[in-house]
Amino acid sequence: MQISWKLTRDAIPDALWQAQDLTALDGDQVIGRVYQIEHGPGEGLWHWALTGAPQSSCSTSDVSGHERERGRAGRRLLEAYRLLHQSHTRGAA
């Protein structure tokens, strides 16, 4: 795995993304996003979502969540990706 982070507006052009929106990539493959919620009951929290996961193999709690800190949200996203990657690697063996 070669994980890198980019601002989502740089990783996925031609869309409107807020400044506090980051995309995680494994090589060239988008694996997920972390962004700060700007409005509503979750305002100020950081949402993380594993967008590169096959939905049929995961429950919602395995692929997304909220954290108070950006760094924690990023770590949760990467942890979920690694777990998913390991389970698919074992399943393919």
MMTF fields as JSON, N, C-alpha, C and O atoms, coordinates in Angstrom:
{
  "mmtfVersion": "1.0.0",
  "mmtfProducer": "UNKNOWN",
  "numBonds": 371,
  "numAtoms": 372,
  "numGroups": 93,
  "numChains": 1,
  "numModels": 1,
  "chainsPerModel": [1],
  "groupsPerChain": [93],
  "chainIdList": ["A"],
  "bondAtomList": [4, 2, 8, 6, 12, 10, 16, 14, 20, 18, 24, 22, 28, 26, 32, 30, 36, 34, 40, 38, 44, 42, 48, 46, 52, 50, 56, 54, 60, 58, 64, 62, 68, 66, 72, 70, 76, 74, 80, 78, 84, 82, 88, 86, 92, 90, 96, 94, 100, 98, 104, 102, 108, 106, 112, 110, 116, 114, 120, 118, 124, 122, 128, 126, 132, 130, 136, 134, 140, 138, 144, 142, 148, 146, 152, 150, 156, 154, 160, 158, 164, 162, 168, 166, 172, 170, 176, 174, 180, 178, 184, 182, 188, 186, 192, 190, 196, 194, 200, 198, 204, 202, 208, 206, 212, 210, 216, 214, 220, 218, 224, 222, 228, 226, 232, 230, 236, 234, 240, 238, 244, 242, 248, 246, 252, 250, 256, 254, 260, 258, 264, 262, 268, 266, 272, 270, 276, 274, 280, 278, 284, 282, 288, 286, 292, 290, 296, 294, 300, 298, 304, 302, 308, 306, 312, 310, 316, 314, 320, 318, 324, 322, 328, 326, 332, 330, 336, 334, 340, 338, 344, 342, 348, 346, 352, 350, 356, 354, 360, 358, 364, 362, 368, 366],
  "bondOrderList": [1, 1, 1, 1, 1, 1, 1, 1, 1, 1, 1, 1, 1, 1, 1, 1, 1, 1, 1, 1, 1, 1, 1, 1, 1, 1, 1, 1, 1, 1, 1, 1, 1, 1, 1, 1, 1, 1, 1, 1, 1, 1, 1, 1, 1, 1, 1, 1, 1, 1, 1, 1, 1, 1, 1, 1, 1, 1, 1, 1, 1, 1, 1, 1, 1, 1, 1, 1, 1, 1, 1, 1, 1, 1, 1, 1, 1, 1, 1, 1, 1, 1, 1, 1, 1, 1, 1, 1, 1, 1, 1, 1],
  "groupList": [{"groupName": "MET", "atomNameList": ["N", "CA", "C", "O"], "elementList": ["N", "C", "C", "O"], "formalChargeList": [0, 0, 0, 0], "bondAtomList": [1, 0, 2, 1, 3, 2], "bondOrderList": [1, 1, 2], "singleLetterCode": "M", "chemCompType": "L-PEPTIDE LINKING"}, {"groupName": "GLN", "atomNameList": ["N", "CA", "C", "O"], "elementList": ["N", "C", "C", "O"], "formalChargeList": [0, 0, 0, 0], "bondAtomList": [1, 0, 2, 1, 3, 2], "bondOrderList": [1, 1, 2], "singleLetterCode": "Q", "chemCompType": "L-PEPTIDE LINKING"}, {"groupName": "ILE", "atomNameList": ["N", "CA", "C", "O"], "elementList": ["N", "C", "C", "O"], "formalChargeList": [0, 0, 0, 0], "bondAtomList": [1, 0, 2, 1, 3, 2], "bondOrderList": [1, 1, 2], "singleLetterCode": "I", "chemCompType": "L-PEPTIDE LINKING"}, {"groupName": "SER", "atomNameList": ["N", "CA", "C", "O"], "elementList": ["N", "C", "C", "O"], "formalChargeList": [0, 0, 0, 0], "bondAtomList": [1, 0, 2, 1, 3, 2], "bondOrderList": [1, 1, 2], "singleLetterCode": "S", "chemCompType": "L-PEPTIDE LINKING"}, {"groupName": "TRP", "atomNameList": ["N", "CA", "C", "O"], "elementList": ["N", "C", "C", "O"], "formalChargeList": [0, 0, 0, 0], "bondAtomList": [1, 0, 2, 1, 3, 2], "bondOrderList": [1, 1, 2], "singleLetterCode": "W", "chemCompType": "L-PEPTIDE LINKING"}, {"groupName": "LYS", "atomNameList": ["N", "CA", "C", "O"], "elementList": ["N", "C", "C", "O"], "formalChargeList": [0, 0, 0, 0], "bondAtomList": [1, 0, 2, 1, 3, 2], "bondOrderList": [1, 1, 2], "singleLetterCode": "K", "chemCompType": "L-PEPTIDE LINKING"}, {"groupName": "LEU", "atomNameList": ["N", "CA", "C", "O"], "elementList": ["N", "C", "C", "O"], "formalChargeList": [0, 0, 0, 0], "bondAtomList": [1, 0, 2, 1, 3, 2], "bondOrderList": [1, 1, 2], "singleLetterCode": "L", "chemCompType": "L-PEPTIDE LINKING"}, {"groupName": "THR", "atomNameList": ["N", "CA", "C", "O"], "elementList": ["N", "C", "C", "O"], "formalChargeList": [0, 0, 0, 0], "bondAtomList": [1, 0, 2, 1, 3, 2], "bondOrderList": [1, 1, 2], "singleLetterCode": "T", "chemCompType": "L-PEPTIDE LINKING"}, {"groupName": "ARG", "atomNameList": ["N", "CA", "C", "O"], "elementList": ["N", "C", "C", "O"], "formalChargeList": [0, 0, 0, 0], "bondAtomList": [1, 0, 2, 1, 3, 2], "bondOrderList": [1, 1, 2], "singleLetterCode": "R", "chemCompType": "L-PEPTIDE LINKING"}, {"groupName": "ASP", "atomNameList": ["N", "CA", "C", "O"], "elementList": ["N", "C", "C", "O"], "formalChargeList": [0, 0, 0, 0], "bondAtomList": [1, 0, 2, 1, 3, 2], "bondOrderList": [1, 1, 2], "singleLetterCode": "D", "chemCompType": "L-PEPTIDE LINKING"}, {"groupName": "ALA", "atomNameList": ["N", "CA", "C", "O"], "elementList": ["N", "C", "C", "O"], "formalChargeList": [0, 0, 0, 0], "bondAtomList": [1, 0, 2, 1, 3, 2], "bondOrderList": [1, 1, 2], "singleLetterCode": "A", "chemCompType": "L-PEPTIDE LINKING"}, {"groupName": "PRO", "atomNameList": ["N", "CA", "C", "O"], "elementList": ["N", "C", "C", "O"], "formalChargeList": [0, 0, 0, 0], "bondAtomList": [1, 0, 2, 1, 3, 2], "bondOrderList": [1, 1, 2], "singleLetterCode": "P", "chemCompType": "L-PEPTIDE LINKING"}, {"groupName": "GLY", "atomNameList": ["N", "CA", "C", "O"], "elementList": ["N", "C", "C", "O"], "formalChargeList": [0, 0, 0, 0], "bondAtomList": [1, 0, 2, 1, 3, 2], "bondOrderList": [1, 1, 2], "singleLetterCode": "G", "chemCompType": "PEPTIDE LINKING"}, {"groupName": "VAL", "atomNameList": ["N", "CA", "C", "O"], "elementList": ["N", "C", "C", "O"], "formalChargeList": [0, 0, 0, 0], "bondAtomList": [1, 0, 2, 1, 3, 2], "bondOrderList": [1, 1, 2], "singleLetterCode": "V", "chemCompType": "L-PEPTIDE LINKING"}, {"groupName": "TYR", "atomNameList": ["N", "CA", "C", "O"], "elementList": ["N", "C", "C", "O"], "formalChargeList": [0, 0, 0, 0], "bondAtomList": [1, 0, 2, 1, 3, 2], "bondOrderList": [1, 1, 2], "singleLetterCode": "Y", "chemCompType": "L-PEPTIDE LINKING"}, {"groupName": "GLU", "atomNameList": ["N", "CA", "C", "O"], "elementList": ["N", "C", "C", "O"], "formalChargeList": [0, 0, 0, 0], "bondAtomList": [1, 0, 2, 1, 3, 2], "bondOrderList": [1, 1, 2], "singleLetterCode": "E", "chemCompType": "L-PEPTIDE LINKING"}, {"groupName": "HIS", "atomNameList": ["N", "CA", "C", "O"], "elementList": ["N", "C", "C", "O"], "formalChargeList": [0, 0, 0, 0], "bondAtomList": [1, 0, 2, 1, 3, 2], "bondOrderList": [1, 1, 2], "singleLetterCode": "H", "chemCompType": "L-PEPTIDE LINKING"}, {"groupName": "CYS", "atomNameList": ["N", "CA", "C", "O"], "elementList": ["N", "C", "C", "O"], "formalChargeList": [0, 0, 0, 0], "bondAtomList": [1, 0, 2, 1, 3, 2], "bondOrderList": [1, 1, 2], "singleLetterCode": "C", "chemCompType": "L-PEPTIDE LINKING"}],
  "groupTypeList": [0, 1, 2, 3, 4, 5, 6, 7, 8, 9, 10, 2, 11, 9, 10, 6, 4, 1, 10, 1, 9, 6, 7, 10, 6, 9, 12, 9, 1, 13, 2, 12, 8, 13, 14, 1, 2, 15, 16, 12, 11, 12, 15, 12, 6, 4, 16, 4, 10, 6, 7, 12, 10, 11, 1, 3, 3, 17, 3, 7, 3, 9, 13, 3, 12, 16, 15, 8, 15, 8, 12, 8, 10, 12, 8, 8, 6, 6, 15, 10, 14, 8, 6, 6, 16, 1, 3, 16, 7, 8, 12, 10, 10],
  "groupIdList": [1, 2, 3, 4, 5, 6, 7, 8, 9, 10, 11, 12, 13, 14, 15, 16, 17, 18, 19, 20, 21, 22, 23, 24, 25, 26, 27, 28, 29, 30, 31, 32, 33, 34, 35, 36, 37, 38, 39, 40, 41, 42, 43, 44, 45, 46, 47, 48, 49, 50, 51, 52, 53, 54, 55, 56, 57, 58, 59, 60, 61, 62, 63, 64, 65, 66, 67, 68, 69, 70, 71, 72, 73, 74, 75, 76, 77, 78, 79, 80, 81, 82, 83, 84, 85, 86, 87, 88, 89, 90, 91, 92, 93],
  "secStructList": [7, 7, 3, 3, 3, 3, 3, 2, 2, 2, 2, 1, 7, 1, 1, 7, 7, 7, 6, 6, 3, 3, 3, 3, 3, 3, 6, 6, 3, 3, 3, 3, 3, 3, 3, 3, 7, 7, 1, 1, 6, 6, 6, 6, 7, 3, 3, 3, 3, 3, 6, 6, 1, 7, 4, 4, 4, 1, 7, 2, 2, 2, 2, 3, 3, 3, 3, 1, 1, 2, 2, 2, 2, 2, 2, 2, 2, 2, 2, 2, 2, 2, 2, 2, 2, 2, 2, 2, 2, 2, 2, 2, 7],
  "xCoordList": [0.841, 0.0, 0.883, 1.844, 0.544, 1.235, 0.193, -0.365, -0.072, -1.132, -0.62, 0.465, -1.415, -1.117, -2.422, -3.51, -2.299, -3.453, -3.355, -2.274, -4.508, -4.606, -5.859, -6.815, -5.838, -7.097, -8.045, -7.643, -9.279, -10.227, -10.396, -10.557, -10.362, -10.514, -9.363, -9.52, -8.196, -7.075, -7.135, -6.711, -7.655, -7.72, -8.875, -8.767, -9.989, -11.188, -11.628, -12.448, -11.088, -11.411, -12.852, -13.581, -13.239, -14.549, -15.698, -16.787, -15.472, -16.537, -16.279, -15.17, -17.297, -17.158, -16.9, -17.769, -15.728, -15.348, -14.953, -14.339, -15.293, -14.893, -13.395, -12.765, -12.829, -11.381, -10.924, -9.835, -11.729, -11.366, -11.889, -12.635, -11.509, -11.955, -10.74, -10.142, -10.375, -9.18, -9.546, -10.487, -8.8, -8.993, -7.754, -6.627, -7.978, -6.886, -6.81, -7.829, -5.577, -5.353, -4.366, -3.432, -4.594, -3.635, -3.112, -3.757, -1.942, -1.468, -2.366, -2.461, -3.039, -3.972, -5.42, -6.305, -5.679, -7.049, -7.533, -6.891, -8.672, -9.289, -9.842, -10.58, -9.484, -9.996, -10.953, -11.74, -10.902, -11.836, -11.616, -10.718, -12.485, -12.445, -12.562, -13.136, -12.009, -12.159, -12.506, -11.792, -13.61, -13.969, -14.677, -15.297, -14.569, -15.2, -16.629, -16.89, -17.542, -18.957, -19.151, -18.768, -19.746, -19.872, -21.188, -21.26, -22.235, -23.553, -24.276, -23.911, -25.301, -26.165, -25.654, -24.719, -26.281, -25.947, -24.506, -23.96, -23.899, -22.526, -21.495, -20.321, -21.917, -21.006, -19.708, -19.714, -18.59, -17.274, -16.648, -15.432, -17.465, -16.927, -16.287, -16.58, -15.411, -14.761, -15.397, -15.403, -15.93, -16.539, -15.492, -14.782, -15.399, -14.523, -15.369, -16.32, -15.02, -15.769, -14.832, -14.079, -14.895, -14.132, -14.968, -15.905, -14.633, -15.452, -15.032, -15.784, -13.85, -13.367, -13.713, -13.151, -14.635, -14.975, -16.202, -17.159, -16.195, -17.411, -18.457, -18.243, -19.571, -20.586, -21.173, -21.595, -21.207, -21.795, -20.981, -21.51, -19.692, -18.833, -18.639, -17.918, -19.263, -19.017, -20.322, -21.276, -20.351, -21.465, -21.133, -19.973, -22.129, -21.92, -20.908, -20.091, -20.949, -20.025, -18.587, -17.668, -18.362, -17.015, -16.4, -15.178, -17.219, -16.714, -16.902, -16.525, -17.474, -17.623, -17.856, -18.232, -17.625, -17.854, -17.502, -17.207, -17.538, -17.248, -16.245, -16.26, -15.385, -14.384, -14.285, -14.659, -13.783, -13.62, -12.381, -12.311, -11.406, -10.149, -9.887, -10.177, -9.337, -9.032, -8.065, -8.285, -7.014, -6.031, -6.638, -6.32, -7.502, -8.172, -9.077, -9.129, -9.78, -10.645, -9.817, -10.212, -8.675, -7.797, -7.274, -7.211, -6.896, -6.41, -7.502, -7.233, -8.719, -9.844, -10.093, -10.353, -10.016, -10.191, -9.118, -9.428, -7.871, -6.785, -6.873, -6.561, -7.29, -7.476, -8.552, -8.376, -9.662, -10.74, -10.266, -10.605, -9.49, -8.975, -8.028, -8.11, -7.14, -6.196, -6.923, -6.581, -7.924, -8.693, -9.422, -9.431, -10.027, -10.723, -9.733, -10.004, -8.599, -7.568, -7.069, -6.894, -6.84, -6.379, -7.426, -7.083, -8.693, -9.728, -9.888, -10.157, -9.724, -9.814, -8.591, -8.69, -7.43, -6.212, -6.285, -5.899, -6.785, -6.948, -7.988, -7.822, -9.079, -10.137, -9.701, -10.224, -8.741, -8.265, -7.236, -6.964, -6.663, -5.606, -6.167, -5.411],
  "yCoordList": [-1.189, 0.0, 1.248, 1.344, 2.185, 3.467, 4.555, 5.107, 4.869, 5.801, 7.24, 7.55, 8.103, 9.531, 10.295, 9.746, 11.552, 12.426, 13.641, 14.183, 14.053, 15.275, 16.023, 15.433, 17.328, 18.059, 17.481, 17.247, 17.253, 16.632, 17.459, 16.905, 18.767, 19.624, 19.428, 19.707, 18.949, 18.66, 17.225, 16.954, 16.314, 14.897, 14.614, 13.762, 15.337, 15.125, 16.484, 17.161, 16.88, 18.205, 18.316, 17.326, 19.517, 19.811, 19.574, 19.182, 19.804, 19.713, 20.776, 21.296, 21.082, 22.066, 21.333, 20.61, 21.512, 20.867, 21.94, 22.938, 21.751, 22.697, 22.593, 21.605, 23.605, 23.644, 22.516, 21.974, 22.153, 21.114, 19.753, 19.097, 19.33, 18.075, 17.387, 17.902, 16.231, 15.509, 14.15, 13.504, 13.724, 12.418, 11.572, 12.039, 10.317, 9.362, 8.509, 8.087, 8.262, 7.459, 6.333, 6.5, 5.196, 4.095, 4.028, 3.47, 4.6, 4.788, 5.799, 6.94, 5.393, 6.27, 6.023, 6.754, 4.999, 4.629, 5.425, 5.426, 6.103, 6.812, 5.775, 4.876, 5.897, 4.948, 5.588, 4.885, 6.919, 7.535, 9.017, 9.619, 9.592, 11.031, 11.304, 10.518, 12.431, 12.987, 14.46, 15.188, 14.894, 16.307, 16.776, 15.992, 18.07, 18.646, 19.051, 19.709, 18.644, 18.975, 20.449, 20.899, 21.188, 22.641, 23.084, 24.178, 22.25, 22.685, 21.532, 20.367, 21.883, 20.876, 20.351, 20.901, 19.271, 18.752, 18.253, 18.232, 17.86, 17.373, 18.441, 18.129, 19.705, 20.798, 20.737, 20.635, 20.802, 20.78, 19.4, 19.278, 18.36, 16.995, 16.685, 17.323, 15.692, 15.232, 13.921, 12.95, 13.896, 12.69, 11.96, 12.577, 10.652, 9.843, 8.787, 8.266, 8.475, 7.476, 6.739, 7.347, 5.434, 4.564, 4.389, 3.591, 5.131, 5.122, 4.041, 3.729, 3.463, 2.436, 1.034, 0.072, 0.884, -0.44, -1.009, -0.278, -2.304, -2.931, -2.959, -3.584, -2.298, -2.149, -3.484, -3.597, -4.47, -5.754, -6.488, -7.363, -6.145, -6.867, -6.157, -6.662, -5.0, -4.212, -3.683, -3.425, -3.525, -2.815, -1.325, -0.953, -0.482, 0.963, 1.41, 2.289, 0.814, 1.235, 0.876, 1.461, -0.063, -0.443, 0.531, 0.568, 1.315, 2.131, 3.634, 4.402, 4.068, 5.511, 5.815, 4.943, 7.071, 7.487, 8.945, 9.663, 9.375, 10.758, 10.784, 9.923, 11.773, 11.986, 13.474, 14.308, 13.797, 15.208, 15.831, 17.051, 15.01, 15.526, 14.963, 13.8, 15.805, 15.398, 14.22, 13.268, 14.272, 13.193, 11.859, 10.83, 11.87, 10.626, 10.097, 8.889, 10.975, 10.556, 9.923, 8.903, 10.517, 9.956, 8.584, 7.675, 8.437, 7.129, 6.073, 4.925, 6.441, 5.494, 5.048, 3.871, 5.977, 5.638, 4.645, 3.64, 4.925, 4.042, 2.685, 1.662, 2.662, 1.403, 0.552, -0.65, 1.191, 0.475, -0.056, -1.174, 0.742, 0.31, -0.877, -1.839, -0.813, -1.916, -3.202, -4.275, -3.099, -4.281, -4.88, -6.097, -4.031, -4.501, -5.138, -6.197, -4.495, -4.994, -6.359, -7.269, -6.507, -7.791, -8.88, -10.006, -8.566, -9.585, -10.028, -11.2, -9.105, -9.485, -10.26, -11.15, -9.933, -10.649, -12.084, -13.016, -12.261, -13.618, -14.401, -15.596, -13.714, -14.382, -14.828, -15.806, -14.115, -14.449, -15.57, -16.194, -15.824, -16.852, -18.25, -19.219],
  "zCoordList": [0.0, 0.0, 0.0, 0.763, -0.855, -0.931, -0.686, -1.634, 0.597, 0.963, 0.896, 1.386, 0.286, 0.257, 0.461, 0.292, 0.823, 1.048, 0.134, -0.098, -0.377, -1.186, -0.77, -0.268, -0.986, -0.868, -1.909, -3.049, -1.537, -2.463, -3.724, -4.811, -3.592, -4.784, -5.766, -6.955, -5.29, -6.174, -6.694, -7.817, -5.893, -6.276, -7.228, -8.11, -7.043, -7.859, -8.396, -7.777, -9.537, -10.069, -10.575, -10.636, -10.928, -11.514, -10.549, -10.968, -9.275, -8.284, -7.223, -7.102, -6.475, -5.405, -4.096, -3.609, -3.531, -2.29, -1.299, -1.675, -0.056, 0.969, 1.217, 0.838, 1.85, 2.084, 2.999, 2.806, 3.986, 4.946, 4.48, 5.207, 3.291, 2.697, 2.089, 1.144, 2.624, 2.199, 1.625, 2.086, 0.621, -0.007, 0.229, 0.07, 0.612, 0.783, -0.474, -1.018, -0.927, -2.118, -1.812, -1.028, -2.443, -2.43, -3.855, -4.742, -4.063, -5.438, -6.109, -5.657, -7.201, -7.91, -7.532, -7.976, -6.714, -6.354, -5.143, -4.093, -5.299, -4.18, -3.217, -3.621, -1.935, -0.948, 0.041, 0.674, 0.192, 1.124, 1.296, 0.706, 2.14, 2.389, 3.874, 4.628, 4.273, 5.615, 5.423, 4.735, 6.039, 5.932, 7.193, 7.912, 7.441, 8.613, 8.283, 7.276, 9.148, 8.972, 9.319, 10.399, 8.398, 8.564, 9.197, 9.756, 9.118, 9.587, 10.271, 10.117, 11.024, 11.619, 12.949, 13.53, 13.426, 14.75, 14.88, 15.983, 13.791, 13.829, 13.529, 13.325, 13.499, 13.128, 13.925, 15.152, 13.193, 13.811, 13.896, 14.043, 13.804, 13.813, 12.463, 11.452, 12.476, 11.251, 10.823, 11.579, 9.617, 9.055, 8.223, 7.428, 8.404, 7.566, 6.885, 7.468, 5.651, 4.885, 3.945, 3.184, 4.015, 3.129, 1.869, 1.848, 0.821, -0.392, -1.374, -2.297, -1.197, -2.112, -1.668, -2.191, -0.707, -0.175, -0.856, -1.113, -1.154, -1.664, -0.561, 0.478, -0.772, 0.27, 0.735, 1.886, -0.115, 0.257, 1.312, 1.997, 1.456, 2.376, 3.707, 4.568, 3.898, 5.101, 5.671, 4.937, 6.993, 7.597, 7.57, 7.395, 7.738, 7.686, 8.727, 8.455, 9.926, 10.977, 10.641, 11.213, 9.735, 9.332, 8.339, 8.19, 7.661, 6.558, 6.73, 5.845, 7.844, 8.053, 9.525, 10.309, 9.878, 11.255, 11.45, 10.495, 12.707, 13.069, 14.214, 15.094, 14.185, 15.233, 15.527, 14.701, 16.702, 17.087, 16.461, 16.312, 16.093, 15.552, 14.158, 13.875, 13.302, 11.923, 11.883, 11.134, 12.666, 12.664, 13.056, 12.46, 14.047, 14.485, 13.374, 13.144, 12.692, 11.583, 10.473, 9.908, 10.16, 9.135, 9.527, 8.699, 10.802, 11.271, 11.218, 10.866, 11.559, 11.494, 10.058, 9.809, 9.117, 7.703, 7.254, 6.613, 7.588, 7.175, 7.866, 7.256, 9.119, 9.834, 9.146, 8.952, 8.784, 8.102, 6.752, 6.365, 6.047, 4.743, 4.893, 4.129, 5.865, 6.082, 6.454, 5.957, 7.326, 7.709, 6.513, 6.33, 5.707, 4.514, 3.539, 2.973, 3.351, 2.442, 2.919, 2.11, 4.217, 4.778, 4.589, 4.228, 4.826, 4.689, 3.23, 2.965, 2.295, 0.873, 0.434, -0.411, 1.002, 0.66, 1.165, 0.459, 2.395, 2.942, 2.16, 1.916, 1.761, 1.009, -0.371, -0.905, -0.955, -2.302, -2.281, -3.307, -1.099, -1.005, -1.001, -0.927]
}
